[in-house]
Amino acid sequence: MSNHYFYCDPSPQSREEGPLAGNLIAVQSNMSVQGWPTTAGSLALEGYVALEDATVVKRLRDRGGVIVGSTYMSELGFGLSGDTAETVLKDGKAEVVLVTDTMGEARMAAAGAGVYGFKPTHGLVSRFGLIGLVPSMECYGVMAGTPQAISAVMDGISGYDERDFSMPDREKPDFSEKADISRLIRRVGVIPEATAMLDESERKAFRDGIRKFSDLGLAVSDVSFKDFDLFPLVHGVIGSVEASSSAGKYDGVRYGHRAQGTKNWNEMYLKSRGESFGLLVKSYLFQGAYFQYENYETFEKACRIRSCLVKDMNDLFSKVGVLVLPSKRLHFDARKAETVQDIYGAFALTLPANVAGLPALQMPGFIAEGAGGIGMQLIGPAFSDAELLALANHLSQQKGMN
């Protein structure tokens, strides 16, 4: 059963008891739910039905969460064009929505909806059963009305999974209310190179929001990051190469769209590939193929620069406990992006957390939300997910938002 923005399952399966009992949770159509259409918003997966639940879906159900349906999404999770997670939340179809965060989609959509949007540390949540595009920079994102709701979901879905070989075998964070936020609360860092990307009205809105942090007793200081403008370039090169490699399996042979009227297998493959992807994703895949096969030195250089950016970003946390950045710029609309350049312009401020694999949270209430707001995101050190959410909960209670 479906409507114009939501595929619904008339008989969802879950336990009647558990910490998430009764919670209505929606997922995107690139997250495997056994027996459900799993097209990832692409013709390349036309008619594909998931054979088993993703690890995340199984864990949510085991804890009583009700998977009520899947939202429509941008093709293969690249950007926000056609994404309906925000609408599903606003209309009360679900209390929590899982959104693939490849460039900052969960945070960007949350900023538009006036809710919380969380991207966890890369490797904290199993990607088994996720139809992805950029493996080293994407992860499950969570959108909800409160940080407590996100913490409850993260407590259920995080932790080692032997079926995801990219995950470190380490103990998961404690997402209960016992999380220690004392270190994070004292020091907040603002990156001037990020605020320099804003126009005057956006900078004023951001300064007003930061002032509220100071009013709540946080020590706010500038921490310079001279190479901040390299994040889009690095993500663009590495991301497109990974995307080109990831999309190679969509050949029209085993599943998905297959072109008709072809004379042989080779023609069928080429025509199916040509028809399977939209112009935006196709442009991204062409870009990745160029760096993969014609200009590999640029890809290698981007990987080296990424290592330096990750180190420099981690070094900032020796000075502050958490970083605060705007989530978006008003003159870039991620939902209307028509070119790869438009996409990267829209997500320029959310990309650092994906490149560095760090936890990040879009937090409402400090800057105006919706189409006229730039949002505000908190970024913490790797695996400080529980503390970051606890800090957001503390600040929201102090400000009287919940």
MIGU-653272 format. One record per residue (C-alpha): residue in one letter; residue number from 1; x, y, z. Coordinates in nm, 4 decimals, always signed. Each point is the difference from the previous one (the first is absolute). Layout:
BEGIN
A_NUM_X_Y_Z .
...
This chain:
BEGIN
M_1_+0.0000_+0.0000_+0.0000 .
S_2_+0.1435_+0.3414_-0.0903 .
N_3_-0.0820_+0.3631_-0.0515 .
H_4_+0.1855_+0.2838_-0.1615 .
Y_5_+0.2756_+0.0133_+0.2629 .
F_6_-0.0094_-0.3142_+0.2145 .
Y_7_-0.0037_-0.3772_-0.0532 .
C_8_-0.1933_-0.1609_+0.2852 .
D_9_+0.0040_-0.3593_+0.1202 .
P_10_-0.3487_-0.1056_+0.1177 .
S_11_+0.1415_-0.2659_+0.2356 .
P_12_+0.3339_+0.1074_+0.1532 .
Q_13_+0.1818_-0.2615_+0.2100 .
S_14_+0.1476_+0.0868_+0.3387 .
R_15_+0.0071_-0.1152_+0.3599 .
E_16_-0.2740_+0.1268_+0.2266 .
E_17_+0.2489_+0.0787_+0.2750 .
G_18_+0.3341_+0.1760_+0.0174 .
P_19_+0.1555_+0.3442_+0.0510 .
L_20_-0.1373_+0.1155_-0.3376 .
A_21_-0.3427_-0.1641_+0.0330 .
G_22_-0.2624_+0.1963_-0.1894 .
N_23_+0.2461_+0.2401_-0.1631 .
L_24_-0.0941_+0.0642_-0.3629 .
I_25_+0.3135_-0.0029_-0.2141 .
A_26_+0.0322_+0.0633_-0.3741 .
V_27_+0.2991_-0.0896_-0.2147 .
Q_28_+0.1146_+0.1016_-0.3454 .
S_29_-0.0499_-0.2286_-0.2960 .
N_30_+0.3704_-0.0905_-0.0124 .
M_31_-0.0224_-0.1699_+0.3401 .
S_32_-0.0873_-0.3670_-0.0324 .
V_33_-0.3283_-0.1149_+0.1533 .
Q_34_-0.0864_-0.3583_-0.0925 .
G_35_-0.2753_-0.0130_-0.2622 .
W_36_-0.0080_+0.3768_-0.0589 .
P_37_+0.0868_+0.1827_-0.3235 .
T_38_+0.3592_+0.1181_+0.0416 .
T_39_+0.0729_+0.2192_-0.2990 .
A_40_+0.2160_+0.2732_+0.1611 .
G_41_-0.1858_+0.2494_-0.2152 .
S_42_+0.1662_-0.1297_-0.3171 .
L_43_-0.1171_-0.1706_-0.3166 .
A_44_+0.3156_-0.2105_+0.0328 .
L_45_-0.1814_-0.1948_+0.2752 .
E_46_-0.3415_-0.0093_-0.1649 .
G_47_-0.2129_-0.2778_+0.1493 .
Y_48_+0.2617_-0.1100_+0.2513 .
V_49_-0.1409_-0.1419_+0.3265 .
A_50_+0.2223_-0.0480_+0.3059 .
L_51_+0.0731_-0.3630_+0.0889 .
E_52_+0.0674_+0.0673_+0.3698 .
D_53_+0.0014_+0.2768_+0.2562 .
A_54_+0.2986_+0.2296_+0.0335 .
T_55_+0.1805_-0.0371_+0.3326 .
V_56_-0.1386_+0.3363_+0.1112 .
V_57_-0.3581_-0.1004_-0.0821 .
K_58_+0.0366_-0.3318_+0.1837 .
R_59_+0.1412_+0.1711_+0.3084 .
L_60_-0.2793_+0.2573_+0.0049 .
R_61_-0.2654_-0.2714_-0.0244 .
D_62_+0.1686_-0.2078_+0.2700 .
R_63_-0.0385_+0.2987_+0.2325 .
G_64_-0.3667_+0.0516_-0.0784 .
G_65_+0.0320_+0.2721_-0.2640 .
V_66_-0.2729_-0.0047_-0.2662 .
I_67_+0.1353_+0.0460_-0.3535 .
V_68_-0.3056_+0.1652_-0.1532 .
G_69_+0.1221_+0.0741_-0.3509 .
S_70_+0.2650_+0.1422_-0.2274 .
T_71_+0.0423_+0.3563_-0.1199 .
Y_72_+0.0755_+0.1109_-0.3519 .
M_73_+0.3566_+0.1177_-0.0503 .
S_74_+0.2465_+0.1541_-0.2399 .
E_75_+0.1586_-0.2433_-0.2427 .
L_76_+0.2397_-0.2279_+0.1911 .
G_77_-0.0012_+0.2491_+0.2886 .
F_78_+0.1890_+0.2702_-0.1903 .
G_79_-0.1415_+0.3270_+0.1338 .
L_80_-0.3587_+0.0821_+0.0974 .
S_81_-0.1900_+0.0272_-0.3276 .
G_82_-0.3335_-0.1812_+0.0414 .
D_83_+0.0744_-0.0962_+0.3617 .
T_84_-0.3160_-0.0212_+0.2150 .
A_85_+0.1411_-0.0791_+0.3460 .
E_86_-0.0722_+0.3540_+0.1148 .
T_87_-0.3636_-0.0236_-0.1126 .
V_88_-0.0501_-0.3378_+0.1657 .
L_89_+0.1137_+0.1450_+0.3326 .
K_90_-0.2079_+0.3154_-0.0344 .
D_91_-0.3137_-0.1993_-0.0853 .
G_92_+0.0459_-0.2315_+0.2973 .
K_93_+0.0337_-0.3162_-0.2090 .
A_94_+0.3063_-0.0880_+0.2076 .
E_95_+0.1749_+0.1283_+0.3118 .
V_96_+0.3469_-0.0869_-0.1262 .
V_97_+0.1347_-0.0215_-0.3554 .
L_98_+0.3276_-0.1623_-0.1044 .
V_99_+0.1696_+0.1929_-0.2805 .
T_100_+0.3239_-0.0850_-0.1777 .
D_101_+0.2509_+0.2731_+0.0825 .
T_102_+0.2556_+0.0094_-0.2828 .
M_103_+0.0622_+0.3736_-0.0178 .
G_104_-0.2093_+0.1259_+0.2907 .
E_105_-0.3512_-0.0919_-0.1164 .
A_106_-0.1370_-0.0863_+0.3457 .
R_107_+0.1181_+0.3308_+0.1431 .
M_108_-0.1087_+0.2050_-0.3000 .
A_109_-0.3503_-0.1496_-0.0051 .
A_110_-0.0285_+0.0435_+0.3777 .
A_111_+0.0955_+0.3672_-0.0297 .
G_112_-0.2876_+0.0486_-0.2440 .
A_113_-0.2445_-0.1857_+0.2249 .
G_114_+0.1033_+0.1612_+0.3284 .
V_115_+0.0908_-0.3343_+0.1596 .
Y_116_+0.3174_-0.1790_+0.1079 .
G_117_+0.2099_-0.1754_-0.2640 .
F_118_+0.2895_-0.2219_+0.1073 .
K_119_+0.2923_-0.1524_-0.1888 .
P_120_+0.1884_-0.2549_+0.2156 .
T_121_+0.3704_-0.0780_-0.0033 .
H_122_+0.0847_-0.1986_-0.3114 .
G_123_+0.0276_-0.3681_+0.0944 .
L_124_-0.2218_+0.0231_+0.3073 .
V_125_-0.3094_-0.1335_-0.1830 .
S_126_+0.0011_-0.3022_-0.2285 .
R_127_-0.0518_+0.0742_-0.3686 .
F_128_-0.1015_-0.3597_-0.0780 .
G_129_-0.3188_+0.0219_-0.2057 .
L_130_+0.0517_+0.3627_-0.1020 .
I_131_+0.0091_+0.0666_-0.3735 .
G_132_+0.2624_+0.2702_+0.0026 .
L_133_+0.2040_+0.2102_-0.2368 .
V_134_+0.3061_+0.1324_+0.1882 .
P_135_+0.0988_-0.2677_+0.2558 .
S_136_+0.2759_+0.1863_+0.1838 .
M_137_-0.2089_+0.3123_+0.0645 .
E_138_-0.3641_-0.1078_+0.0272 .
C_139_-0.1874_-0.1358_+0.2998 .
Y_140_-0.3495_-0.0289_+0.1438 .
G_141_-0.1260_+0.3399_+0.1147 .
V_142_-0.2872_+0.0446_+0.2467 .
M_143_-0.2652_+0.2739_-0.0014 .
A_144_-0.2348_+0.0522_+0.2957 .
G_145_-0.1667_+0.2666_+0.2083 .
T_146_+0.2203_-0.0443_+0.3069 .
P_147_+0.3589_-0.1055_+0.0744 .
Q_148_-0.1395_-0.2609_+0.2426 .
A_149_-0.1812_-0.1724_-0.2882 .
I_150_+0.3208_-0.0075_-0.2027 .
S_151_+0.1958_-0.1353_+0.2984 .
A_152_-0.2531_-0.2812_+0.0456 .
V_153_+0.0305_-0.0982_-0.3667 .
M_154_+0.3796_+0.0242_+0.0062 .
D_155_+0.0114_-0.2213_+0.3085 .
G_156_-0.1901_-0.2597_-0.1994 .
I_157_+0.1823_+0.0123_-0.3336 .
S_158_+0.3632_+0.0696_+0.0946 .
G_159_+0.2608_-0.2601_+0.0796 .
Y_160_+0.2151_-0.2550_-0.1768 .
D_161_-0.1430_-0.2184_-0.2771 .
E_162_+0.2141_-0.2802_-0.1381 .
R_163_-0.1779_+0.0307_-0.3355 .
D_164_+0.1401_+0.3510_-0.0513 .
F_165_+0.3744_-0.0455_-0.0439 .
S_166_+0.0660_+0.3752_+0.0084 .
M_167_-0.1024_+0.0336_+0.3657 .
P_168_+0.2541_+0.0202_+0.2831 .
D_169_-0.0536_-0.2616_+0.2687 .
R_170_-0.0453_+0.2332_+0.2948 .
E_171_-0.2488_+0.0537_+0.2785 .
K_172_-0.2884_+0.2255_-0.0977 .
P_173_-0.0579_+0.3290_+0.1845 .
D_174_-0.2400_+0.0254_+0.2941 .
F_175_-0.3032_+0.1852_-0.1334 .
S_176_-0.1788_+0.0041_+0.3338 .
E_177_-0.0397_+0.3197_+0.2007 .
K_178_+0.3272_-0.0840_+0.1784 .
A_179_+0.2103_+0.1424_-0.2868 .
D_180_+0.2632_+0.2403_+0.1330 .
I_181_-0.0405_+0.3412_-0.1648 .
S_182_+0.2173_+0.2016_+0.2351 .
R_183_+0.2959_+0.0126_-0.2399 .
L_184_-0.2117_+0.0954_-0.2986 .
I_185_-0.1975_+0.2680_+0.1777 .
R_186_+0.2934_+0.2157_+0.0997 .
R_187_+0.1536_+0.0844_-0.3381 .
V_188_-0.1653_+0.0665_-0.3370 .
G_189_+0.1962_+0.0828_-0.3148 .
V_190_-0.1102_+0.2103_-0.2973 .
I_191_+0.1929_-0.0365_-0.3275 .
P_192_+0.0386_+0.3518_-0.1503 .
E_193_+0.0787_-0.1449_-0.3439 .
A_194_-0.3474_-0.1569_+0.0048 .
T_195_-0.1855_+0.3148_+0.1053 .
A_196_+0.1922_+0.1918_-0.2680 .
M_197_-0.1995_-0.1988_-0.2579 .
L_198_-0.3237_+0.1641_+0.1222 .
D_199_-0.1438_+0.3279_-0.1203 .
E_200_-0.0517_+0.2841_+0.2481 .
S_201_-0.3583_-0.0913_+0.0968 .
E_202_+0.0987_-0.3642_+0.0513 .
R_203_+0.3001_+0.0987_+0.2118 .
K_204_-0.2222_+0.2180_+0.2185 .
A_205_-0.2454_-0.2877_+0.0520 .
F_206_+0.2867_-0.2324_+0.0881 .
R_207_+0.1554_+0.2499_+0.2440 .
D_208_-0.3383_+0.0399_+0.1699 .
G_209_-0.0247_-0.3769_+0.0359 .
I_210_+0.3524_-0.0268_+0.1402 .
R_211_-0.0847_+0.2729_+0.2513 .
K_212_-0.2670_-0.2311_+0.1393 .
F_213_+0.2677_-0.2626_+0.0647 .
S_214_+0.1952_+0.2578_+0.1979 .
D_215_-0.3129_+0.0927_+0.1938 .
L_216_-0.0285_-0.3654_+0.1052 .
G_217_+0.3470_+0.0100_+0.1517 .
L_218_+0.2086_-0.1471_-0.2828 .
A_219_+0.3437_+0.1425_-0.0766 .
V_220_+0.0019_+0.0827_-0.3718 .
S_221_+0.3234_+0.0655_-0.1901 .
D_222_+0.1252_+0.0089_-0.3591 .
V_223_+0.2131_-0.2917_-0.1223 .
S_224_+0.1555_+0.0554_-0.3404 .
F_225_-0.0043_-0.2683_-0.2700 .
K_226_+0.1921_+0.1464_-0.2938 .
D_227_-0.0755_-0.2856_-0.2416 .
F_228_-0.3741_-0.0125_+0.0728 .
D_229_-0.0816_+0.0801_-0.3646 .
L_230_+0.1603_-0.3278_-0.1138 .
F_231_-0.2743_-0.2240_+0.1394 .
P_232_-0.2313_+0.0283_-0.3066 .
L_233_+0.2890_-0.0691_-0.2376 .
V_234_+0.1157_-0.3067_+0.1934 .
H_235_-0.3529_-0.1374_+0.0415 .
G_236_-0.0730_+0.0633_-0.3685 .
V_237_+0.3005_-0.1932_-0.1277 .
I_238_-0.0050_-0.2913_+0.2455 .
G_239_-0.3796_-0.0177_+0.0147 .
S_240_-0.0431_-0.0141_-0.3766 .
V_241_+0.2632_-0.2738_-0.0372 .
E_242_-0.1673_-0.2091_+0.2693 .
A_243_-0.3386_+0.0640_-0.1619 .
S_244_+0.1254_-0.1078_-0.3404 .
S_245_+0.1319_-0.3222_+0.1509 .
S_246_-0.3129_-0.0625_+0.2089 .
A_247_-0.2348_+0.0479_-0.2948 .
G_248_+0.1897_-0.2454_-0.2186 .
K_249_-0.2208_-0.2874_+0.1178 .
Y_250_-0.3146_+0.1482_-0.1575 .
D_251_+0.0239_-0.1818_-0.3314 .
G_252_-0.3622_-0.0979_-0.0683 .
V_253_+0.0846_-0.3714_+0.0118 .
R_254_-0.0984_-0.1279_+0.3458 .
Y_255_-0.2409_+0.2735_+0.1098 .
G_256_-0.1102_+0.3532_-0.0800 .
H_257_-0.0720_+0.1688_-0.3292 .
R_258_+0.0819_-0.1816_-0.3232 .
A_259_-0.0148_+0.1794_-0.3334 .
Q_260_-0.2287_-0.1538_-0.2639 .
G_261_+0.0555_-0.0572_-0.3712 .
T_262_+0.3737_-0.0605_+0.0173 .
K_263_+0.1848_-0.2379_-0.2319 .
N_264_+0.2515_-0.1571_+0.2383 .
W_265_+0.1177_-0.0071_+0.3629 .
N_266_+0.2585_+0.2740_-0.0510 .
E_267_-0.2544_+0.2368_-0.1532 .
M_268_-0.2485_-0.0871_+0.2738 .
Y_269_+0.2565_+0.0825_+0.2696 .
L_270_+0.0994_+0.3329_-0.1526 .
K_271_-0.3558_+0.1109_-0.0711 .
S_272_-0.1263_-0.1127_+0.3416 .
R_273_+0.2753_+0.1940_+0.1728 .
G_274_-0.0799_+0.3049_-0.2103 .
E_275_-0.3686_-0.0125_+0.0877 .
S_276_+0.0320_-0.0961_+0.3665 .
F_277_+0.1334_+0.3212_+0.1515 .
G_278_-0.1236_+0.3560_+0.0111 .
L_279_+0.2085_+0.2828_-0.1411 .
L_280_+0.1341_+0.1190_+0.3360 .
V_281_+0.1184_-0.3422_+0.1177 .
K_282_+0.1274_-0.0839_-0.3479 .
S_283_+0.2129_+0.3165_+0.0024 .
Y_284_+0.1407_-0.1004_+0.3381 .
L_285_+0.0817_-0.3505_-0.1233 .
F_286_+0.1723_+0.1394_-0.3102 .
Q_287_+0.2071_+0.2268_+0.2241 .
G_288_+0.1005_-0.2968_+0.2139 .
A_289_+0.0905_-0.2116_-0.3023 .
Y_290_+0.2256_+0.2802_-0.1241 .
F_291_+0.1946_+0.0148_+0.3261 .
Q_292_+0.0024_-0.3777_+0.0250 .
Y_293_+0.1299_-0.0770_-0.3479 .
E_294_+0.1366_+0.3173_-0.1600 .
N_295_+0.1330_+0.2097_+0.2876 .
Y_296_+0.0711_-0.2363_+0.2874 .
E_297_+0.2745_+0.2263_+0.1368 .
T_298_-0.2650_+0.2551_+0.0962 .
F_299_-0.1894_-0.2676_+0.1925 .
E_300_+0.3167_-0.1013_+0.1855 .
K_301_+0.0728_+0.3634_+0.0820 .
A_302_-0.3557_+0.0475_+0.1286 .
C_303_+0.0466_-0.3006_+0.2306 .
R_304_+0.3214_+0.1498_+0.1396 .
I_305_-0.1687_+0.3377_+0.0529 .
R_306_-0.2901_-0.1748_+0.1718 .
S_307_+0.2413_-0.1541_+0.2506 .
C_308_+0.1398_+0.3455_+0.0751 .
L_309_-0.3486_+0.1510_+0.0378 .
V_310_-0.1051_-0.2759_+0.2384 .
K_311_+0.3131_+0.0552_+0.2101 .
D_312_-0.0478_+0.3781_+0.0040 .
M_313_-0.3645_-0.0366_+0.0992 .
N_314_+0.0851_-0.2422_+0.2797 .
D_315_+0.2643_+0.2445_+0.1223 .
L_316_-0.2712_+0.2613_+0.0523 .
F_317_-0.1490_-0.2175_+0.2725 .
S_318_+0.3117_+0.0520_+0.2111 .
K_319_-0.1146_+0.3625_+0.0258 .
V_320_-0.3786_-0.0361_+0.0205 .
G_321_-0.2466_-0.2731_+0.0880 .
V_322_-0.2420_+0.0560_-0.2868 .
L_323_-0.0127_+0.2025_-0.3225 .
V_324_-0.2989_+0.2118_-0.1036 .
L_325_-0.0704_+0.0749_-0.3666 .
P_326_-0.2970_+0.1201_-0.2032 .
S_327_-0.1746_-0.2849_-0.1822 .
K_328_-0.0778_+0.1744_-0.3270 .
R_329_+0.0102_+0.3201_-0.2028 .
L_330_-0.3213_+0.1635_-0.1131 .
H_331_+0.0971_+0.0649_-0.3623 .
F_332_+0.0661_-0.3723_-0.0597 .
D_333_-0.3032_-0.2300_-0.0150 .
A_334_+0.0988_-0.3658_+0.0330 .
R_335_-0.3430_-0.1148_-0.1206 .
K_336_+0.0273_+0.1904_-0.3270 .
A_337_+0.3611_-0.0825_-0.0825 .
E_338_+0.0313_-0.0986_-0.3670 .
T_339_+0.3757_-0.0430_-0.0325 .
V_340_+0.2771_-0.1624_+0.2023 .
Q_341_+0.1370_+0.3486_+0.0638 .
D_342_-0.3391_+0.1103_+0.1383 .
I_343_-0.0063_-0.3009_+0.2326 .
Y_344_+0.3418_+0.0740_+0.1429 .
G_345_-0.0807_+0.3681_+0.0379 .
A_346_-0.3100_-0.0875_+0.2013 .
F_347_+0.1752_-0.2490_+0.2303 .
A_348_+0.3308_+0.1860_+0.0442 .
L_349_-0.0546_+0.0497_+0.3745 .
T_350_-0.1108_-0.3547_+0.0828 .
L_351_+0.2684_-0.1849_-0.1995 .
P_352_+0.2813_+0.0224_+0.2611 .
A_353_-0.1677_-0.2444_+0.2382 .
N_354_-0.0427_-0.2536_-0.2823 .
V_355_+0.3561_+0.0347_-0.1263 .
A_356_+0.1391_-0.0352_+0.3530 .
G_357_-0.2533_-0.2643_+0.1116 .
L_358_-0.1039_+0.2019_+0.3064 .
P_359_-0.3353_+0.0181_+0.1817 .
A_360_-0.2068_+0.3090_-0.0833 .
L_361_-0.3385_+0.1260_+0.1160 .
Q_362_-0.2296_+0.2628_-0.1515 .
M_363_-0.1569_+0.1717_+0.2990 .
P_364_-0.3164_+0.2137_-0.0264 .
G_365_-0.0941_+0.2919_+0.2215 .
F_366_+0.3101_+0.2171_-0.0206 .
I_367_-0.0452_+0.1345_-0.3531 .
A_368_-0.3261_+0.0353_-0.1941 .
E_369_-0.0954_-0.3257_-0.1735 .
G_370_-0.1712_-0.0713_-0.3289 .
A_371_+0.0680_+0.1501_-0.3403 .
G_372_+0.1178_+0.3245_+0.1599 .
G_373_+0.2442_-0.1540_+0.2486 .
I_374_+0.3619_-0.1064_-0.0288 .
G_375_-0.0172_-0.2563_+0.2812 .
M_376_+0.2708_-0.0812_+0.2519 .
Q_377_+0.2016_-0.3204_+0.0253 .
L_378_+0.2205_-0.1349_+0.2768 .
I_379_+0.2991_-0.2187_-0.0931 .
G_380_+0.1806_-0.2097_+0.2598 .
P_381_+0.3068_-0.2259_+0.0119 .
A_382_-0.0258_-0.3522_-0.1378 .
F_383_-0.2185_-0.2285_+0.2129 .
S_384_-0.1215_+0.2872_+0.2201 .
D_385_-0.3508_-0.0648_-0.1366 .
A_386_-0.1642_-0.0557_+0.3381 .
E_387_+0.1582_+0.3107_+0.1518 .
L_388_-0.1009_+0.2115_-0.2997 .
L_389_-0.3640_-0.1049_+0.0313 .
A_390_+0.0092_+0.0450_+0.3779 .
L_391_+0.1367_+0.3515_-0.0497 .
A_392_-0.2811_+0.0806_-0.2441 .
N_393_-0.2554_-0.1305_+0.2483 .
H_394_+0.1546_+0.2081_+0.2791 .
L_395_+0.0006_+0.3158_-0.2118 .
S_396_-0.3570_-0.0505_-0.1182 .
Q_397_-0.1184_-0.0444_+0.3593 .
Q_398_+0.1946_+0.3041_+0.1150 .
K_399_-0.1557_+0.2012_-0.2787 .
G_400_-0.3455_-0.1439_+0.0706 .
M_401_-0.0477_-0.1430_-0.3473 .
N_402_-0.1291_-0.3467_+0.0993 .
